[in-house]
Amino acid sequence: MRTLYHCLSARSFRPLWTMEELGLDYQLVVLPFPPRQFKREYLNTNPLGTVPAFFDGETRMTESAAICQYLVERYGPTPLKVEVSEPDYGAWLNFLHFGEATLTFPQTLVLRYSRLEPPARRNPQVAQDYARWYLARLRGIEPLVGAGHLCAGRFTVADVSVGFALLLGEYLGLAGEYSPAVLAYLAGLKARPAFQRAEAAERAAAEAQGVATDIKAMYQPRDEA
């Protein structure tokens, strides 16, 4: 059985969404965020203390975009993957990793230095600078999103990767500066049945496992020293 360790609204949503797109069975373990602080025993599962942690038989993975690529290659054929023989194969790989390396990374610094660090360690200038850095990098998708997908003439896991980054920006209060085209693209992704099933699955699993489901509360600044 495939097993995904997940926090609501975290990068682990990418493989969860992908498994729903593929119609795969899986076990979902939901953890409080961040698990290395609120679920210390999770370090026995993933010494990094991060999510996702994904297990499929003997396969163990911790990188969300890589898990998406693994799933579509392992459980295809599927239109979610762009084949090497297709002209947009390079674009597909590029956007699959662009979503994490270029769009998600700066937002983790916004999250850390505006919310997760104790008040004395917060740095509004760092948070502001990386928020602007992230928003500027959206220029890389602006010319494409009007089609509702990024490459190959269809929805793929590249859209899953970039879509989560846009969703994270929404959680962080940055979506007010998204262009109309980006907002429409994100709305289209959120309207997909598999996206909605993934949201329902994470909420049901969290409730069953005693984990809070208020995503807005998770992104509020923490006042503990």
C-alpha positions in Angstrom: 0.0 0.0 0.0 1.2 3.5 -0.9 1.5 5.6 2.2 1.8 9.4 2.3 2.7 11.4 5.4 1.1 14.8 4.9 0.3 18.1 6.6 -2.7 20.1 5.4 -1.7 22.9 3.0 1.9 21.6 2.8 4.0 20.5 -0.2 2.7 16.9 0.4 -0.5 18.1 -1.2 1.2 17.6 -4.6 1.5 13.8 -4.4 -1.9 13.6 -2.7 -3.5 15.5 -5.6 -1.6 13.4 -8.1 -2.7 10.1 -6.6 -6.3 11.3 -6.8 -5.8 12.3 -10.5 -4.5 8.8 -11.1 -7.2 7.1 -9.1 -4.7 5.2 -6.9 -5.4 3.8 -3.5 -3.3 5.1 -0.7 -3.0 5.4 3.1 -2.9 9.0 4.3 -1.2 9.9 7.6 -1.9 13.5 8.6 0.4 15.3 10.9 0.3 18.7 12.7 2.4 21.4 11.1 5.4 21.5 11.5 5.6 17.8 12.5 9.2 18.1 13.7 7.9 20.4 16.4 4.5 18.9 17.2 5.0 15.2 16.4 8.6 14.5 17.4 8.1 10.7 16.9 7.7 11.4 13.2 11.5 11.8 13.1 11.7 8.0 13.3 9.8 7.9 10.0 11.6 10.8 8.3 14.7 12.1 10.1 14.4 15.3 8.1 11.1 16.0 10.0 9.6 17.3 6.7 6.6 16.3 4.6 6.0 14.6 2.4 7.4 11.2 3.3 6.1 8.7 0.8 6.4 4.9 0.8 5.6 2.5 -2.0 6.9 -0.9 -1.2 10.6 -0.5 -0.8 10.6 2.9 -2.4 11.0 5.9 0.0 10.8 9.5 -1.2 10.7 12.9 0.4 10.6 15.4 -2.5 7.1 16.4 -3.6 7.8 17.1 -7.3 9.9 14.0 -7.6 7.1 11.9 -6.1 4.6 13.3 -8.7 7.0 12.4 -11.5 7.5 8.9 -9.9 3.8 8.3 -9.7 3.0 9.2 -13.3 6.0 7.2 -14.6 5.3 4.2 -12.3 1.6 4.0 -12.8 1.1 5.3 -16.3 0.5 5.6 -19.1 -1.3 8.8 -18.3 -1.8 12.1 -19.9 -0.5 13.6 -16.7 3.0 12.7 -18.0 4.7 14.2 -21.1 6.6 11.6 -22.9 10.2 12.0 -24.0 9.0 11.8 -27.6 6.7 14.8 -27.2 8.0 18.3 -28.2 7.1 19.7 -24.7 9.0 17.1 -22.7 11.6 19.6 -21.7 9.0 22.3 -20.8 7.1 19.7 -18.7 10.2 18.8 -16.7 11.1 22.5 -16.3 7.7 23.5 -15.0 7.5 20.5 -12.8 10.6 21.6 -10.9 9.9 25.4 -11.4 6.9 25.0 -9.1 9.1 23.9 -6.2 12.6 25.3 -6.8 11.5 28.7 -8.1 8.0 29.4 -6.7 7.8 27.5 -3.4 11.2 28.0 -2.0 10.9 31.8 -1.5 7.5 31.4 0.1 9.0 29.1 2.8 11.2 32.1 3.8 8.1 34.3 3.9 6.4 31.8 6.1 9.3 31.3 8.4 10.3 34.9 8.9 6.7 36.3 9.2 5.0 33.6 11.1 6.9 30.5 12.3 9.9 32.1 14.0 9.4 33.4 17.6 8.6 37.2 17.6 12.2 38.2 18.4 13.6 36.3 15.5 11.1 37.4 12.8 12.4 39.6 10.0 9.8 41.6 8.1 12.3 42.7 5.6 13.3 39.2 4.6 9.6 38.2 4.4 8.8 41.2 2.2 11.8 40.8 -0.1 11.1 37.1 -0.7 7.4 37.8 -1.2 8.3 40.3 -4.0 10.9 37.8 -5.4 8.1 35.1 -5.6 5.6 37.4 -7.2 8.2 38.6 -9.8 8.9 34.9 -10.8 5.3 34.5 -11.8 6.3 36.2 -15.0 7.5 32.8 -16.0 4.0 31.4 -16.3 2.0 34.6 -17.2 2.1 34.0 -21.0 0.9 30.4 -20.7 -1.8 30.2 -18.0 -4.6 31.6 -20.2 -4.8 28.1 -21.8 -5.5 26.5 -18.4 -2.4 24.5 -18.5 1.3 25.0 -18.9 2.5 22.7 -21.6 1.7 19.9 -24.0 -1.9 21.2 -24.6 -3.3 19.5 -21.5 -3.2 19.3 -17.7 -0.2 17.5 -16.4 1.7 17.2 -13.1 3.6 20.3 -14.0 0.3 22.1 -13.3 0.0 20.2 -10.0 3.5 21.4 -9.0 2.9 25.1 -10.0 -0.7 25.0 -8.8 0.4 24.1 -5.2 2.8 27.0 -5.2 0.0 29.4 -6.2 -2.2 27.8 -3.5 0.5 28.4 -0.9 0.7 32.1 -2.0 -3.0 32.3 -1.4 -2.6 30.9 2.1 0.2 33.5 2.8 -2.0 36.4 1.6 -0.1 37.0 -1.6 -2.9 36.1 -4.1 -4.2 39.7 -4.0 -1.3 40.6 -6.2 -1.9 37.7 -8.7 -2.8 38.9 -12.2 -6.3 38.1 -13.5 -4.9 35.4 -15.7 -3.1 33.6 -12.8 -6.2 33.9 -10.6 -8.3 32.3 -13.4 -5.7 29.5 -13.9 -5.7 28.8 -10.1 -9.5 28.7 -10.0 -9.6 26.3 -12.9 -7.1 24.0 -11.1 -9.2 24.1 -7.9 -12.3 23.2 -9.9 -10.8 19.9 -11.0 -12.6 16.9 -9.4 -9.4 15.3 -8.3 -8.3 18.5 -6.5 -11.5 18.6 -4.7 -11.3 14.9 -3.8 -7.8 15.5 -2.4 -9.0 18.4 -0.2 -11.9 16.2 1.1 -9.5 13.3 1.7 -7.0 15.3 3.7 -9.8 16.9 5.8 -11.5 13.5 6.5 -8.1 11.9 7.4 -7.2 14.9 9.7 -10.5 14.8 11.5 -10.2 11.0 12.0 -6.7 11.3 13.3 -7.3 14.2 15.6 -5.4 16.9 13.6 -6.8 20.5 13.4 -8.2 21.3 10.0 -8.3 25.2 10.2 -5.8 26.1 7.5 -6.1 29.8 8.1 -5.1 29.3 11.7 -2.0 27.3 10.7 -0.8 30.4 8.8 -1.3 32.9 11.6 1.8 34.2 13.3 2.8 32.2 16.4 3.4 34.2 19.6 5.4 31.7 21.6 8.9 32.8 22.4 
